[in-house]
Amino acid sequence: MAGAAAEDRRLATVVASWQERPVLVIGDAMLDEWRFAESERLCREAPAPVLTLRRRISAAGGAANTAVNVAALGGRAALVAPVGADVAGDELHDCLDRAAVWDRTVSQPGRPTPVKRRMLAGNQILLREDSGGPEDALDDDGVARLLTALHCATEELRAVAPGQPLTLVVCDYGLGALPSAVRAWLVANRDRYGTVALDAHDLADWRGLNPTVVTPSFAEATRLLARAAAGFAHAERGAVRSGDLHLDHPAAADGPSELMVGTAPGKAGERTAGGAAGPSTASGPTGEPTPGEERVALTRNGLSVTGTGVTVNAAVGEGVDRAVLAESRLPELRAHTGADVVAVTLDTEGAVVGGADGSPRRSHSTPVPASHAVGAGDAYLAAMTLALAAEAGLPTAAQLAQLAATITVADTGTCVCRREDLLTALGTGGEEAGHPALVGADELAALVDEHRRSGRSVVFTNGCFDVLHPGHVRYLTQARALGDLLIVAVNSDGSVRRLKGPDRPVNPVEDRTALLAALACVDHVVVFEEDSPARLIEAVRPDVYVKGGDYPPEMVPEAPLVRRLGGQVRTLGYVPDRSTSAIIDRIRAQSSVGPAVGESRPA
């Protein structure tokens, strides 16, 4: 039980560390409309139910729902997307405003806002009507205004979060919001963003972006592998350049992908892979996925994408399932997409995640009705992106992403995971009657005000706390004795590297803060990105500011600020030979000596 509690605290630290992290979302925004009806009889004209509408709700969908999830999880989300000048567009703007998403969408008169309308009876989806799609292409002026909005939103986020690397999320669902000019701009400006997440129906469109993470569904991953295999096979017959995985798009293609890996099945005289007209020499997938291409059939030897005639042999033998297939193909998916991390989502079966270390991670989900899972992938994408942007390890990011997706599917509607729900699921949302040990910088001031109204004095200290040792424990215990409440501010991993060098920290921030939060003398732990805690000191206005060392308080850099705010400064001596640097030096010295004579080195 203690181990599980410590793990939950560690994960909660990551959630706290991504608070207010700037995230730009661009892509296909849509409106999800839910119509709840009742039916008690069939109509006379046909064997169809007569529906009486009882309730209607609307929600942000697609890229807009990803932005809503980023904001709900605690990030600072801005959305750039084309939105129609229509009633659906007005409703979408309202959804974004309610979710505190920075609405940087671009109005596109004459181009309808994409809408997915669902009719339900007894929580069962009876039908879905879609409107708006790739046939409503952006004109040249619309593309230019979208690029301007993209540039301006990037600079706006950079201005409000100086020193923090920006995060980009691309949501390409093939509805025309990301024409070739926008894709080219994003590829050319990739270095303006630290973490880049990509969710695309056609991953082949994005070769060159080199995203941090891609999150294809199983069908999308399969389609990419099938097209790559068909492209290689066709290349070997001399129809395309040898070694091409993703062939060039025709110059005029801005909407649906026209990636050619053969010719259209059963049709002669169409373009070959190179784009020239000619007789059909091979069959293979081409253009946008056909309805049949979404159906993936498992076989003893691998998988096949029906409707294309292409089979990808996974060579995994009998008993194959989707997770096994996904695990076996993770290296290829990383190579084809250029991504550091590939997360293949398996809907009710969870996800399979792989990174550069080559070790796949499997997460599981609880099966739910389809009407409960709409948008769960957006929650997964948002949590995965925020965790990676906060420099969490891949296992941690995958665990939080799956948890975020899982806890959103309790009811019918478009899924949104809120930060409070995620912390509650981790068992830290209700600590100390609403006073969690791990807190975000933005909520710290309000929390301190609440403590002060109860008459409690506040002690504040900060540091890297890289390798927690008895000197730290004694120091923090003495600091806690100087007041009623001890707040410990911890340098982020990036901040530690800038202060201590590229080989530090030894332990990531989620481990360092989890250990601190477990100490009885520590009331709250907060992570800060800057090299100085000055911004937090101004927010907390501590009664006592404590630093470790044997120098006088006048030499503490933060002393003037603390005194100006009405606080006092204290310094507490270190325990001799108990510094982090001394411990690391001893470990390095022992490792360089090697084992004694007759002693074997551990495996």
FENSULMO-V425455 format. One record per run of one state. SS is the DSSP state (a for helix, b for strand, c for the rest). FROM is the first residue (numbers start at 1). TO is the last residue. If there is no record, write none. Layout:
ss = (SS & SS)
from = (FROM & FROM)
to = (TO & TO)
This chain:
ss = (c & a & c & b & c & b & c & b & a & c & b & c & b & c & a & c & b & c & b & c & b & c & b & c & a & c & b & c & a & c & a & c & b & c & a & c & b & c & b & a & c & b & c & b & c & b & c & b & c & b & c & b & c & a & c & b & c & b & c & b & c & a & c & b & c & a & c & b & c & b & c & a & c & a & c & a & c & a & c & b & c & a & c & b & c & a & c & b & c & a & c & a & c & b & c & a & c & b & c & a & c & a & c & b & c & a & c)
from = (1 & 2 & 18 & 22 & 28 & 29 & 43 & 49 & 63 & 73 & 76 & 81 & 82 & 85 & 87 & 99 & 102 & 104 & 106 & 109 & 114 & 122 & 124 & 132 & 140 & 161 & 167 & 173 & 180 & 189 & 190 & 193 & 195 & 201 & 203 & 207 & 213 & 215 & 217 & 218 & 237 & 260 & 261 & 263 & 264 & 271 & 272 & 277 & 278 & 283 & 284 & 286 & 287 & 291 & 295 & 296 & 299 & 302 & 306 & 310 & 314 & 322 & 338 & 341 & 346 & 347 & 350 & 351 & 355 & 361 & 364 & 370 & 373 & 376 & 390 & 394 & 407 & 419 & 426 & 438 & 440 & 441 & 454 & 458 & 464 & 470 & 481 & 485 & 492 & 493 & 501 & 509 & 518 & 524 & 529 & 534 & 541 & 544 & 549 & 553 & 556 & 559 & 565 & 568 & 573 & 580 & 594)
to = (1 & 17 & 21 & 27 & 28 & 42 & 48 & 62 & 72 & 75 & 80 & 81 & 84 & 86 & 98 & 101 & 103 & 105 & 108 & 113 & 121 & 123 & 131 & 139 & 160 & 166 & 172 & 179 & 188 & 189 & 192 & 194 & 200 & 202 & 206 & 212 & 214 & 216 & 217 & 236 & 259 & 260 & 262 & 263 & 270 & 271 & 276 & 277 & 282 & 283 & 285 & 286 & 290 & 294 & 295 & 298 & 301 & 305 & 309 & 313 & 321 & 337 & 340 & 345 & 346 & 349 & 350 & 354 & 360 & 363 & 369 & 372 & 375 & 389 & 393 & 406 & 418 & 425 & 437 & 439 & 440 & 453 & 457 & 463 & 469 & 480 & 484 & 491 & 492 & 500 & 508 & 517 & 523 & 528 & 533 & 540 & 543 & 548 & 552 & 555 & 558 & 564 & 567 & 572 & 579 & 593 & 603)
